[in-house]
Amino acid sequence: MKQLDVVTFGETMVLFNPEQMLPLEYNHKFTKQIGGAESNAVIGLQRLGHQTGWFSKLGDDPFGRYIHKFIRGEGVDTSRCLYTDEAPTGLFFKEKKSPTNMQVYYYRKNSAASLLSADDLDEAYIANAKMLHLTGITPAISESSRQAVFKAIEIAKKHQVKIVFDPNIRYTLWEQDEARDVLSQMAKEADIILPGFDEGEFITGKSTPEEIAECLSPNKDKIVIVKLGAEGAYYQNGTEQGYVIGFPAQVVDPVGAGDGFAAGVISGLLCNEPIAEAVRRGNAVGAIVVGTNGDVEGLPSKEEVERMLKGESDTRDVKR
């Protein structure tokens, strides 16, 4: 079995993206795409030159097959994906009333991914990765998925696989006290934690990036990177800390920016970059992602990121 840099799992859904900036009830044409925090991150990593794996439980339906083929087509290993005829693949719709006014409507209750369980995990597959990437979405969609997450953590710990945790909180999926408890448990087990500022505030009750990082890593044995949107990010790894400013960006679609940021940071860490440089790489990927309509369509190649990091224009002459 070839070693993978990063393995992840979770729900990916079919996204219906409206072609016009109107209330959803007045939109009649949609583009079919995919979206899922975990698959977004590993597609991003794959495009940056890393070897990744993703798995889930998909509905044995056209949407499930579409998701599987799309992700596999990006070069991500999907060999551990499962199908079920007991539940459908989840869907979601975006509603864009203006560039700054967007809502997402999910149709994921009792979806195929919610049937994922600890028994579906392949220990050898997780053990063979350098990093296990987890989000706070998977434990929220069902009790069996939550058990799968903590079983995966147990496997990663057993085999010295580093755990990357991106809270990616979906507040509508569970009660706040329950969410805070589960996410705090995951943070305690993680080696690298990537909360947004609001997520860090929710989990810890602290009100500054420094306090959030201190609370999430009281022994200073973890890497904590607090995302600050357009302002950039704050990092702390026990021996150093600081702010890394963001890149200017024209926002077309903000969904997926955090997953792109995670891909950039993880890529930098896999390449043994200093932490500040890895965070800067994450900022660059996030800024590129928001300029494209769709969750994964804007995820850049390594070359695109390098040009942004160097301050070069992305306009190039094409020789024929």
C-alpha positions as CSV (number, residue, x, y, z in Angstrom):
1,M,0.0,0.0,0.0
2,K,1.5,3.4,-1.1
3,Q,1.8,5.8,1.8
4,L,-0.5,8.8,1.6
5,D,0.3,12.2,2.9
6,V,-3.2,12.9,4.2
7,V,-6.3,10.8,4.7
8,T,-9.7,12.2,5.6
9,F,-13.4,11.2,5.6
10,G,-16.8,12.8,5.9
11,E,-19.8,13.8,4.0
12,T,-19.6,15.3,0.5
13,M,-22.8,16.4,-1.1
14,V,-24.0,17.5,-4.5
15,L,-24.2,21.2,-4.7
16,F,-26.7,23.0,-6.9
17,N,-25.3,26.5,-7.6
18,P,-27.8,29.1,-9.0
19,E,-26.8,30.8,-12.2
20,Q,-28.4,34.1,-11.2
21,M,-28.1,36.3,-8.2
22,L,-31.7,36.0,-7.1
23,P,-33.8,34.6,-4.2
24,L,-33.8,30.8,-4.5
25,E,-37.5,30.6,-5.4
26,Y,-36.9,32.7,-8.5
27,N,-33.9,30.7,-9.8
28,H,-34.6,28.1,-12.4
29,K,-31.1,27.2,-13.6
30,F,-28.4,25.6,-11.5
31,T,-24.9,24.2,-12.0
32,K,-24.3,20.8,-10.5
33,Q,-21.1,20.7,-8.5
34,I,-19.8,19.0,-5.3
35,G,-19.0,20.4,-1.8
36,G,-17.7,18.9,1.4
37,A,-15.1,20.3,3.8
38,E,-13.0,17.1,3.9
39,S,-13.0,16.5,0.1
40,N,-12.4,20.2,-0.5
41,A,-9.3,20.0,1.6
42,V,-7.8,16.9,0.0
43,I,-8.6,18.0,-3.5
44,G,-6.7,21.2,-2.6
45,L,-3.8,19.2,-1.3
46,Q,-3.8,16.9,-4.4
47,R,-3.6,20.0,-6.6
48,L,-0.6,21.2,-4.5
49,G,1.3,18.0,-5.3
50,H,0.5,15.7,-2.4
51,Q,-1.0,12.2,-2.2
52,T,-4.3,12.0,-0.5
53,G,-7.2,9.7,0.3
54,W,-10.8,10.4,1.1
55,F,-13.7,8.0,2.0
56,S,-17.3,8.2,2.9
57,K,-20.6,6.3,2.6
58,L,-22.4,7.3,-0.5
59,G,-25.9,6.6,-1.7
60,D,-26.1,4.0,-4.4
61,D,-27.6,6.6,-6.7
62,P,-26.5,8.9,-9.5
63,F,-25.4,11.6,-7.1
64,G,-23.3,9.3,-5.1
65,R,-21.6,8.0,-8.3
66,Y,-21.1,11.5,-9.5
67,I,-19.3,12.5,-6.3
68,H,-17.1,9.4,-6.3
69,K,-16.1,9.9,-9.9
70,F,-15.4,13.6,-9.5
71,I,-13.1,13.2,-6.5
72,R,-11.3,10.2,-8.0
73,G,-10.8,12.2,-11.1
74,E,-8.9,14.8,-9.1
75,G,-6.3,12.1,-8.3
76,V,-7.5,11.5,-4.7
77,D,-7.6,7.9,-3.6
78,T,-11.2,6.8,-3.1
79,S,-10.6,3.1,-2.7
80,R,-12.2,2.9,0.7
81,C,-15.5,4.6,-0.3
82,L,-18.6,2.6,0.4
83,Y,-22.1,2.6,-1.1
84,T,-25.5,2.0,0.5
85,D,-29.0,1.6,-0.8
86,E,-30.4,2.4,2.7
87,A,-30.2,6.2,2.3
88,P,-29.7,8.8,-0.4
89,T,-26.7,11.0,-1.1
90,G,-27.0,14.4,0.6
91,L,-27.7,17.6,-1.4
92,F,-27.4,21.4,-0.8
93,F,-28.4,24.6,-2.6
94,K,-26.7,28.0,-2.5
95,E,-28.8,31.2,-2.6
96,K,-27.0,34.3,-3.7
97,K,-28.9,37.6,-3.4
98,S,-25.8,39.7,-3.7
99,P,-22.0,39.2,-3.5
100,T,-22.2,39.6,0.3
101,N,-25.5,38.0,0.9
102,M,-25.4,34.2,0.6
103,Q,-27.3,31.4,2.3
104,V,-26.9,27.6,2.1
105,Y,-29.8,25.2,2.3
106,Y,-28.9,21.6,3.2
107,Y,-30.8,18.4,2.5
108,R,-28.7,16.0,4.4
109,K,-30.8,14.5,7.3
110,N,-30.6,10.7,7.3
111,S,-28.2,10.8,4.3
112,A,-26.0,7.9,3.3
113,A,-23.0,9.5,5.0
114,S,-24.8,9.6,8.3
115,L,-24.7,5.8,8.2
116,L,-20.9,5.7,8.4
117,S,-19.8,3.8,11.5
118,A,-16.6,2.8,13.3
119,D,-16.9,-0.7,11.7
120,D,-16.4,1.0,8.2
121,L,-12.9,2.1,9.1
122,D,-9.8,0.4,7.6
123,E,-7.1,0.6,10.3
124,A,-4.3,-0.1,7.9
125,Y,-5.4,2.6,5.6
126,I,-5.4,5.3,8.3
127,A,-2.2,4.0,9.8
128,N,-0.5,4.3,6.4
129,A,-1.0,8.1,6.3
130,K,1.3,10.9,7.6
131,M,-1.7,12.9,8.7
132,L,-5.4,12.3,9.5
133,H,-7.6,15.3,8.7
134,L,-10.8,15.7,10.6
135,T,-13.6,18.3,10.9
136,G,-16.3,19.0,13.4
137,I,-19.0,18.3,10.8
138,T,-18.6,14.5,10.7
139,P,-19.4,13.9,14.5
140,A,-22.4,16.2,14.1
141,I,-24.3,14.3,11.4
142,S,-25.0,11.1,13.5
143,E,-24.0,9.1,16.5
144,S,-22.4,6.4,14.4
145,S,-20.4,9.0,12.5
146,R,-19.2,10.4,15.8
147,Q,-18.1,7.0,16.9
148,A,-16.2,6.6,13.6
149,V,-14.4,9.9,14.3
150,F,-13.2,8.9,17.7
151,K,-12.2,5.4,16.5
152,A,-10.2,7.1,13.8
153,I,-8.5,9.3,16.4
154,E,-7.7,6.1,18.4
155,I,-6.1,4.5,15.3
156,A,-4.1,7.6,14.5
157,K,-2.8,7.8,18.0
158,K,-1.8,4.2,18.0
159,H,0.2,4.5,14.8
160,Q,1.7,8.0,15.4
161,V,-0.3,9.6,12.6
162,K,-0.6,13.4,13.2
163,I,-4.1,14.6,13.6
164,V,-5.3,17.8,12.0
165,F,-8.5,19.2,13.3
166,D,-10.5,21.9,11.6
167,P,-13.7,22.6,13.7
168,N,-15.7,23.8,10.7
169,I,-18.7,24.1,13.0
170,R,-22.2,23.6,11.6
171,Y,-24.3,25.1,14.5
172,T,-27.7,23.9,13.1
173,L,-26.6,20.2,13.3
174,W,-26.5,19.9,17.1
175,E,-27.1,21.5,20.4
176,Q,-24.5,24.1,21.5
177,D,-23.4,22.4,24.7
178,E,-23.1,19.0,23.0
179,A,-21.1,20.6,20.1
180,R,-18.7,22.4,22.6
181,D,-18.1,19.2,24.5
182,V,-17.3,17.0,21.4
183,L,-15.2,19.7,19.7
184,S,-13.2,20.2,22.9
185,Q,-12.5,16.5,23.1
186,M,-11.3,16.5,19.5
187,A,-9.1,19.5,20.0
188,K,-7.5,17.8,23.0
189,E,-6.5,14.8,20.8
190,A,-5.3,16.9,17.8
191,D,-1.7,17.9,17.0
192,I,-2.7,20.7,14.7
193,I,-5.9,22.8,15.3
194,L,-7.3,25.3,12.7
195,P,-10.3,27.2,14.1
196,G,-11.8,30.3,12.7
197,F,-11.9,33.1,15.3
198,D,-15.6,32.6,16.0
199,E,-15.1,28.9,16.3
200,G,-12.2,29.3,18.7
201,E,-14.3,31.7,20.8
202,F,-17.2,29.3,20.9
203,I,-15.1,26.3,22.0
204,T,-12.9,28.1,24.5
205,G,-15.0,31.1,25.7
206,K,-11.9,33.3,25.1
207,S,-12.0,36.5,23.1
208,T,-8.6,37.1,21.5
209,P,-6.6,34.8,19.1
210,E,-3.8,34.6,21.7
211,E,-6.1,33.5,24.5
212,I,-7.9,31.0,22.2
213,A,-4.5,29.4,21.2
214,E,-3.4,29.3,24.8
215,C,-6.6,27.6,25.9
216,L,-6.5,25.0,23.0
217,S,-2.8,24.2,23.8
218,P,-2.2,24.9,27.5
219,N,1.0,22.8,27.4
220,K,2.2,24.4,24.2
221,D,2.5,21.0,22.5
222,K,0.2,21.7,19.6
223,I,0.2,23.9,16.6
224,V,-2.8,26.3,16.8
225,I,-3.7,28.6,13.9
226,V,-6.6,30.9,14.3
227,K,-8.2,32.0,11.0
228,L,-9.0,35.7,10.9
229,G,-10.7,36.0,7.4
230,A,-9.4,38.8,5.2
231,E,-7.0,39.9,8.0
232,G,-5.0,36.7,7.8
233,A,-4.3,34.4,10.7
234,Y,-2.6,34.1,14.1
235,Y,-0.3,31.1,14.9
236,Q,1.2,29.6,18.0
237,N,3.3,26.4,18.2
238,G,4.9,26.5,21.6
239,T,8.1,28.2,20.6
240,E,6.9,31.0,18.4
241,Q,3.7,32.9,17.7
242,G,2.6,35.8,15.5
243,Y,0.2,37.2,13.0
244,V,0.4,36.6,9.2
245,I,-1.5,39.1,7.1
246,G,-3.9,38.0,4.4
247,F,-3.8,38.7,0.7
248,P,-6.1,41.1,-1.1
249,A,-9.0,39.1,-2.6
250,Q,-12.1,39.9,-4.7
251,V,-14.8,37.7,-3.1
252,V,-17.1,35.9,-5.6
253,D,-18.0,32.9,-3.3
254,P,-16.6,32.7,0.2
255,V,-17.6,29.0,0.8
256,G,-14.6,26.7,0.8
257,A,-12.0,29.4,1.7
258,G,-11.3,27.8,5.1
259,D,-10.8,24.4,3.5
260,G,-8.4,26.0,1.0
261,F,-6.6,27.6,3.9
262,A,-6.3,24.2,5.6
263,A,-4.9,22.7,2.4
264,G,-2.3,25.4,2.1
265,V,-1.2,25.2,5.7
266,I,-1.0,21.4,5.7
267,S,1.0,21.5,2.4
268,G,3.5,23.9,3.9
269,L,3.9,21.7,7.0
270,L,4.3,18.6,4.9
271,C,7.1,20.4,3.0
272,N,8.7,21.3,6.4
273,E,8.2,25.1,5.9
274,P,8.6,27.3,8.9
275,I,5.1,27.7,10.5
276,A,4.8,31.4,9.4
277,E,5.5,30.4,5.8
278,A,2.9,27.6,6.0
279,V,0.3,30.0,7.3
280,R,1.2,32.5,4.5
281,R,0.7,29.7,2.0
282,G,-2.7,29.0,3.6
283,N,-3.7,32.6,3.3
284,A,-2.7,32.6,-0.4
285,V,-4.8,29.5,-1.2
286,G,-7.8,31.0,0.7
287,A,-7.6,34.2,-1.2
288,I,-7.5,32.4,-4.5
289,V,-10.4,30.2,-3.7
290,V,-12.8,33.0,-2.8
291,G,-12.4,34.5,-6.3
292,T,-14.2,31.5,-8.0
293,N,-17.8,30.3,-7.9
294,G,-18.0,26.9,-6.3
295,D,-16.4,25.0,-3.4
296,V,-13.5,23.2,-5.3
297,E,-13.3,24.9,-8.7
298,G,-11.0,27.7,-7.4
299,L,-8.6,25.4,-5.6
300,P,-5.2,26.4,-7.1
301,S,-2.3,24.5,-8.5
302,K,1.1,24.7,-6.7
303,E,2.3,27.0,-9.5
304,E,-0.6,29.4,-9.0
305,V,0.1,29.6,-5.3
306,E,3.8,30.2,-5.9
307,R,3.1,33.1,-8.2
308,M,0.8,34.7,-5.5
309,L,3.4,34.2,-2.8
310,K,6.0,35.9,-5.0
311,G,3.5,38.8,-5.8
312,E,3.4,37.9,-9.5
313,S,0.4,38.4,-11.7
314,D,-1.6,35.3,-12.8
315,T,-1.8,36.7,-16.3
316,R,0.4,34.7,-18.6
317,D,1.0,34.4,-22.4
318,V,0.1,31.0,-23.8
319,K,2.4,29.8,-26.5
320,R,0.8,27.8,-29.3
